[in-house]
Amino acid sequence: MIWHIFKKDWKLLWLFVTAIASLHWIAAFVAFKLGLFGEDATLEMISFYVPQIAMYGSAFLIAAIVHLEAIPGTRQDWLTRPIPRGSLLLEKFLFVLIMVEGPMFLATLLRGLVDGFSWRLCLLTTTSYILFLVFFLVLPVFAFASVTKNMTEAFIFWCGSTFIVGAFLVLAGSMNGAAHGTLLGATHTGVGWIAEVFRFALVAIAACVVVLLQYFRRKTALARFWLVVFGVLVMLSAFVPWRPVFAIEERLSTKPGAGAGTTLAFDQSRGRFKSPSGLLTSAESDRPRYGRNATDIFLPLQIAGVRNDAILLVDQAEVYLIDQKQRELYHGLGEEFEVAREGPIPSEEPVYQQIAFPMPIYHAAKDQAVGVRVDYSLTLFGLGRSYSIAALEGDERMPGWGWCKTKMDDAGANVELRCMEPGKGPICGTAFLENGSSGARNPSRSFCLSEYRPFQDKPWPDNFAHLRVNLPFRDPSGLAKFPVDGPQLPQSRVVIRVYEPEDHFTRTLVTPQMKLKDWEAQ
Amino acid sequence: MIHVENLWKRFGRFEALRGMSFEVPEGSAFAMIGANGAGKTTTIKVLMNILEPSRGSATLLGVDSRRIAVRELAQIGYVSENQDMPARLTVEEYTAYLRRFYPTWDRELETSIARQLRLPRDRKIGNLSHGMRLKMALLCALPYRPKVLILDEPFSGLDPLVRDEFMEGLLGQAGEMTILISSHELGEIDGVATHIAFVDEGKVLFQESMGDLTRRFREVHVTLDGEASRPSQTPKEWMAMQMTGNVLTFVDTQFDERALGERIRSRMRDVRDIDSQPMALRSIFTTLARAARDGSAQEKAGAQ
């Protein structure tokens, strides 16, 4: 019976299915043609818009599939026919999986294979991407469509929902600003995926409740009520607090205890922060943060216990300003930073914790003795693998890192390194130019992200992680000189060092009583 | 076969059904007659488990309407004036699609009905006229020989030719089927219905077999020697009383040929002549509808 209904749906929707599938395939083809450097402006533009249009089109297609046998309403002929509801529901879901997700699966898989990635990797990452889309796209749209009569009604409801969600985001954003960034907790952070998994679970439960209510009991009003309830819960999940989520991430550490020896301490001896730009302090201050003017102060830190070939990344720095009577004057977030110890004799740059205090708080507190407490959530990365590729016209496939190419940029000042990998890709690494024969190397460029999701969680443009790094070898202004310069490039290679997160942990920094104005930039 | 007991259906603050009760005997052709908005379609949709009743019960084929499912639907034919079928399928494609859901579907019967109804099988349903669509719905309701056929305003907007074709198609296959037909046009069910129920404002005013109904309703003309006047006491079965010159006219709703003369003479003097005529269904309906309206108006006036 399922196959019988399936054939009928195909007869009715084959044109729509083909059109949307074509969009996905066009997007994949354009991305393939763009290659790693993506220099064709027209293709670049197409590759930006087509995947989005294809994704929205897919949402409409899912709604159209459900609406072929719409649940709400009293005029549908199918309601008077002996069509088993279970078979109908299964058929709809199967049709969506095969006709909506199928073309996406094929397009993503084929693109990975054509780009030379292994079958295993392509199959694994594509399946993960398609599974992500089941929760991100299929289930919500399926449930949403099942409580609407037709596309017009669905579109009106969708516009209404978008408006409500938009208003909520604006409100949440402004409340977060008023709370100096502490309100949204784990949202849009490296551990945000944990809240996202929670949201996916909510979406799955909501979809099951709504769809079962609709297909087996036709209780549209009740199903709509539950849809709203779950929608509100999903929105409220944006406020999942940071600490419990990071605590889960701590438990997921691959090498728990690796960061046990890491310490952070306030180190007055390092003196005030000197702006690298050399500009006046006033230019560093008064910059807006969360929509308000803020003044930066820089606390000098002594960080110990980070071994060689390791990177310490601050995932979040939660700052408390406390006066002498132990009253909390301010609670907000400090700037994140990283400390890299690379090579056999790593250089020790002074490290400062930058904190942007809102102007009114700063002016009220700058002359009084206050203490600062910073609760750090940290991740220690250890060196995993190293690769190298010719600095000019390099083209290498590096297992675990992806496909990379290098070339000199048009200005003749940088080596452009472009890499791609199916799936979420590596999250932390450094790259530098090295002359193999002389041993000279340029300063490394770091590209570490506080991003620990185990799956690809962006619906477009595709299922590939892209890395774009420019490695300078010539300063067009002539001020800087590089150990590896232009003439050495033919003998040089780009070295890529990949770091893996080993341990997530927390530390607390407490400063002695001090005056804030003493720690402005010089 | 169909049993409706004190059925209520509320849409927000509007009560579409207000204690609807009737019984459709097996093998009968039961007509629900009522003005637009009387509650006929709502009743049918409750019976088909398309709508859930607010109160009361409705059973079809011995099953509570809330539990009507695949097994029962395979034995019920349903034709409605506003039935949404997949517009982009052809007549042939849709009947082919439906066949698989009915174990008793007879393809020869389907072909014969399609021929009789003169349906273009290769035309898309969306391109069919209103009449054609109704015939299409009938084509999709008969080939599996349903035990119950429910027709909701099937003649609405049909021209006489199409109506006749529809009726021929229907009556040709009726057989032992129990038919429930709703209509606001009496002429449409004349000659089809064996039983009739008058529906008004969400409830049945009365239900009766057509034979009994036409037998007990008579238009009575009483010619008097002098000027006619309204008798001081008239039985409640006498309705729509009118006086024109020396002729008094009324509708006797409990006609008894032997007792009529005596009942009239006991209330009036100088009766010269009594003449009783059988009434057309339309006239019966109009009389009852007016009486119901007047009665409800009086009830409201009494309440105030």
Interface residues (C-beta under 8 A of the other chain):
Chain A: M1 H4 K8 K11 L12 L68 G73 T74 R75 Q76 D77 L79 T80 R81 P82 I83 P84
Chain B: K45 M48 I50 L51 A69 V70 R71 L73 A74 I76 Y78 S80 N82 Q83 D84 M85 P86 R88 L89 E93 Y97 L98 R100 F101 Y102 A137 C140
